[in-house]
Amino acid sequence: MCVSLGELAAASGMVAIAYTNREPAADLHALLQYVRQHAAPLGVDEQRIGVWATSGNVPLALSTLIQEGSEGLKCAVLCYGFMFDLDGTTGVAEASATWGFVNPIAGKSVDDLSPEIPMFLVRAGQDQ
């Protein structure tokens, strides 16, 4: 999936970077910092960096959008992923514990997101 989506992005004139991590939050921050610092040789416009995340990676992507300065991100695509536990619900926290994805947005809400960063949200199936 990552290869195919990367190829689709490249065919559309964009740069796509897929990566693996050991420490999800720290590694994503380091990746974004590296890409900005090496933008020219990588063929990246450092003023036009966005984040694309799916499934259990969505809370991690959302955390970069919430951080002060938002890592300089200009947009986000969040596909069929876990979002926020709202109004006392615990579904995301329970899923994180069950499937082992990080949830750095625990205790945060939609109100913590900047209204200045465009987001494309994709839901699938019978999502509520």
NUFI-790358 format. One record per residue (C-alpha): residue number from 0; residue in three letters; z, x, y. Coordinates in nm, 2 decimals. Each point is the difference from the previous one (the first is absolute). Layout:
REM NUFI-790358
{NUM,"Ala",{Z,X,Y}}
...
//
This chain:
REM NUFI-790358
{0,"Met",{0.00,0.00,0.00}}
{1,"Cys",{0.09,0.28,0.25}}
{2,"Val",{-0.32,0.18,-0.06}}
{3,"Ser",{-0.22,-0.31,0.03}}
{4,"Leu",{0.18,-0.11,0.32}}
{5,"Gly",{-0.02,0.35,0.14}}
{6,"Glu",{-0.38,0.01,-0.07}}
{7,"Leu",{-0.03,-0.34,0.17}}
{8,"Ala",{0.18,0.12,0.30}}
{9,"Ala",{-0.21,0.32,0.02}}
{10,"Ala",{-0.32,-0.21,-0.04}}
{11,"Ser",{0.12,-0.20,0.30}}
{12,"Gly",{0.04,0.32,0.21}}
{13,"Met",{0.38,0.04,-0.04}}
{14,"Val",{0.21,0.27,-0.16}}
{15,"Ala",{0.23,-0.11,-0.28}}
{16,"Ile",{0.28,0.22,-0.14}}
{17,"Ala",{0.17,-0.09,-0.33}}
{18,"Tyr",{0.31,0.19,-0.09}}
{19,"Thr",{0.29,0.01,-0.24}}
{20,"Asn",{0.37,0.05,0.09}}
{21,"Arg",{0.33,0.11,-0.13}}
{22,"Glu",{0.21,-0.11,0.30}}
{23,"Pro",{-0.19,-0.30,0.13}}
{24,"Ala",{0.12,-0.03,0.36}}
{25,"Ala",{0.02,0.37,0.07}}
{26,"Asp",{-0.33,0.07,-0.17}}
{27,"Leu",{-0.18,-0.27,0.19}}
{28,"His",{0.14,0.13,0.33}}
{29,"Ala",{-0.11,0.36,-0.10}}
{30,"Leu",{-0.35,-0.13,-0.09}}
{31,"Leu",{-0.05,-0.17,0.33}}
{32,"Gln",{0.13,0.30,0.19}}
{33,"Tyr",{-0.23,0.23,-0.20}}
{34,"Val",{-0.30,-0.22,0.06}}
{35,"Arg",{0.07,-0.01,0.38}}
{36,"Gln",{0.05,0.37,0.02}}
{37,"His",{-0.32,0.08,-0.20}}
{38,"Ala",{-0.21,-0.30,0.12}}
{39,"Ala",{-0.30,0.20,0.12}}
{40,"Pro",{-0.07,0.20,-0.32}}
{41,"Leu",{0.07,-0.32,-0.21}}
{42,"Gly",{-0.25,-0.19,0.21}}
{43,"Val",{0.26,-0.25,0.11}}
{44,"Asp",{0.04,-0.15,0.35}}
{45,"Glu",{0.37,0.05,0.05}}
{46,"Gln",{0.00,-0.29,0.25}}
{47,"Arg",{-0.12,-0.25,-0.26}}
{48,"Ile",{0.22,0.04,-0.30}}
{49,"Gly",{0.11,-0.31,-0.20}}
{50,"Val",{0.18,-0.07,-0.32}}
{51,"Trp",{-0.12,-0.19,-0.31}}
{52,"Ala",{0.26,-0.10,-0.26}}
{53,"Thr",{0.02,-0.23,-0.30}}
{54,"Ser",{0.27,-0.16,-0.21}}
{55,"Gly",{0.33,0.19,-0.01}}
{56,"Asn",{-0.13,0.25,0.25}}
{57,"Val",{-0.01,-0.26,0.28}}
{58,"Pro",{0.37,0.04,0.10}}
{59,"Leu",{-0.06,0.38,0.04}}
{60,"Ala",{-0.31,-0.06,0.22}}
{61,"Leu",{0.20,-0.26,0.20}}
{62,"Ser",{0.27,0.26,0.06}}
{63,"Thr",{-0.25,0.23,0.17}}
{64,"Leu",{-0.10,-0.29,0.23}}
{65,"Ile",{0.37,-0.07,0.08}}
{66,"Gln",{0.10,0.37,0.07}}
{67,"Glu",{0.03,0.10,0.37}}
{68,"Gly",{-0.35,0.10,0.11}}
{69,"Ser",{-0.15,-0.17,-0.32}}
{70,"Glu",{-0.12,0.34,-0.11}}
{71,"Gly",{-0.29,-0.04,0.25}}
{72,"Leu",{-0.16,-0.26,-0.24}}
{73,"Lys",{-0.26,-0.23,0.16}}
{74,"Cys",{-0.03,-0.27,-0.28}}
{75,"Ala",{0.11,-0.10,-0.35}}
{76,"Val",{-0.15,-0.17,-0.30}}
{77,"Leu",{0.27,-0.14,-0.23}}
{78,"Cys",{-0.13,-0.15,-0.32}}
{79,"Tyr",{0.18,-0.24,-0.23}}
{80,"Gly",{0.33,0.19,0.05}}
{81,"Phe",{0.36,-0.06,0.03}}
{82,"Met",{0.10,-0.04,0.37}}
{83,"Phe",{0.35,-0.09,0.13}}
{84,"Asp",{0.30,-0.17,-0.14}}
{85,"Leu",{0.06,-0.27,0.26}}
{86,"Asp",{0.28,-0.24,0.07}}
{87,"Gly",{0.23,0.14,-0.27}}
{88,"Thr",{-0.26,0.01,-0.28}}
{89,"Thr",{0.01,0.30,-0.24}}
{90,"Gly",{-0.34,-0.02,-0.17}}
{91,"Val",{-0.13,0.33,0.14}}
{92,"Ala",{0.33,0.18,-0.07}}
{93,"Glu",{0.00,-0.13,-0.36}}
{94,"Ala",{-0.36,0.09,-0.06}}
{95,"Ser",{0.06,0.35,0.14}}
{96,"Ala",{0.29,0.05,-0.24}}
{97,"Thr",{-0.20,-0.14,-0.29}}
{98,"Trp",{-0.32,0.19,0.05}}
{99,"Gly",{0.13,0.31,0.18}}
{100,"Phe",{-0.19,-0.01,0.33}}
{101,"Val",{0.18,0.10,0.32}}
{102,"Asn",{0.10,-0.26,0.25}}
{103,"Pro",{0.07,0.19,0.33}}
{104,"Ile",{-0.03,-0.33,0.19}}
{105,"Ala",{0.31,-0.16,-0.15}}
{106,"Gly",{0.18,-0.18,0.27}}
{107,"Lys",{-0.30,0.00,0.23}}
{108,"Ser",{-0.22,-0.30,0.09}}
{109,"Val",{-0.33,-0.09,0.15}}
{110,"Asp",{0.16,0.02,0.34}}
{111,"Asp",{0.03,0.38,-0.05}}
{112,"Leu",{-0.38,0.04,-0.01}}
{113,"Ser",{-0.19,0.09,0.32}}
{114,"Pro",{-0.23,-0.29,0.10}}
{115,"Glu",{-0.23,0.27,0.13}}
{116,"Ile",{-0.11,0.12,-0.35}}
{117,"Pro",{-0.27,-0.22,-0.16}}
{118,"Met",{0.07,-0.08,-0.36}}
{119,"Phe",{-0.22,-0.16,-0.27}}
{120,"Leu",{0.21,-0.17,-0.26}}
{121,"Val",{-0.15,-0.09,-0.34}}
{122,"Arg",{0.18,-0.24,-0.23}}
{123,"Ala",{-0.11,-0.08,-0.36}}
{124,"Gly",{0.05,-0.26,-0.26}}
{125,"Gln",{0.28,-0.25,0.04}}
{126,"Asp",{0.19,0.19,0.26}}
{127,"Gln",{0.25,-0.21,0.19}}
//
